[in-house]
Amino acid sequence: MPEQTLAEVWGLVPAVLGVVAVGLVLGLVVAAVDRVVVFGASGAAVEPIRSSARLLVEQRRTTLAPDRLLWRVGCTAVPTLALLSLAVVPVGGRTLWSTSADLVWFNAMEALLWAAVWLVGWGPNGVHALTGGYRFLAQGLAYELPLMFALITAGLAASSLRVTDILATQEDLWFVVTMPVAFVVFVASAAAFAFWGPFAAPAGPDIAGGVTSELSGVDRLLVEAGRAVFLGASAAMAAVLFLGGDSGPWLPGPLWHLLKTLAVVAALVWLGRRMPVLRPDRTVEVGWMVLVPLTLLQALVVAVLVLNGFYA
């Protein structure tokens, strides 16, 4: 390997370690906030760590004739894709992983999440897990287009696919003011991809836990951690795309970004724990029949504003 290439590879190590560290912190924050919402403040900071330690030493269950390779690949891919989606979220005004099309990267990681969760449901060779996998595919397909249109709307206003450019465009006015529908749809779609709150049917009790029914030990830890990290990454991205990221008076920029991310996380967890789980056909119907037209209309409104120089 040429010395220059080797130096470039080593130069990526701090960025990779930074992504992993931020992802783990966000995952623990989501788990702690969930603990507070469900059980109160007692043990909120310690319980996620204790539960993770238990799962690390728990013996893996097995099923009859599982596809172990695809099962393990799916369980590992869930947290990996969550961390990769976090890589394009700017921290302190810079992305941990710079690309020329950050929004495409973020959306691609969520699209690949389909395959990862599907493998988690397919691998065990169990009827409940497979049913949960099918539910997730149907739900993910219904919410992929609304999510994509929400991302495109933010990019359209900034005339760029880079999140740093989108952040710079919000110096005077946060995008949530002119595109509230895109903000709500983005957050709801993120919850759907993490099968959280009203979108938790893929892991529903009516199918004995569904896609997570056969998970145990390290496998369960990886999938649950991936869900938490993905929710945290989506909250951080929502703060960037629609809430001005690190913009705000008096406080340092990174602190503003953190506070906005925590606010979105708290809203996601609180609402998720208080809303009933919807039937899969209902969530799919809402995605196709309601959210797609709404996000298209929102994009049209933003396009008109762009043509009139509103975001200039």
Sequence and secondary structure as in RCSB ss.txt:
>XXXX:A:sequence
MPEQTLAEVWGLVPAVLGVVAVGLVLGLVVAAVDRVVVFGASGAAVEPIRSSARLLVEQRRTTLAPDRLLWRVGC
TAVPTLALLSLAVVPVGGRTLWSTSADLVWFNAMEALLWAAVWLVGWGPNGVHALTGGYRFLAQGLAYELPLMFA
LITAGLAASSLRVTDILATQEDLWFVVTMPVAFVVFVASAAAFAFWGPFAAPAGPDIAGGVTSELSGVDRLLVEA
GRAVFLGASAAMAAVLFLGGDSGPWLPGPLWHLLKTLAVVAALVWLGRRMPVLRPDRTVEVGWMVLVPLTLLQAL
VVAVLVLNGFYA
>XXXX:A:secstr
  HHHHHHHHHHHHHHHHHHHHHHHHHHHHHHHHHHHHH STTTTTHHHHHHHHHHHS     SS  HHHHHHHH
HHHHHHHHHHHTTSEETTEESS  S HHHHHHHHHHHHHHHHHHHHHTT  HHHHHHHHHHHHHHHHHHHHHHHH
HHHHHHHHTSS HHHHHHHTSSS HHHH HHHHHHHHHHHHHHTT GGG GGG GGGTTGGGTT  HHHHHHHHH
HHHHHHHHHHHHHHHHHS TT  SSS HHHHHHHHHHHHHHHHHHHHHHS    HHHHHHHIIIIIHHHHHHHHH
HHHHHHHTTTT 
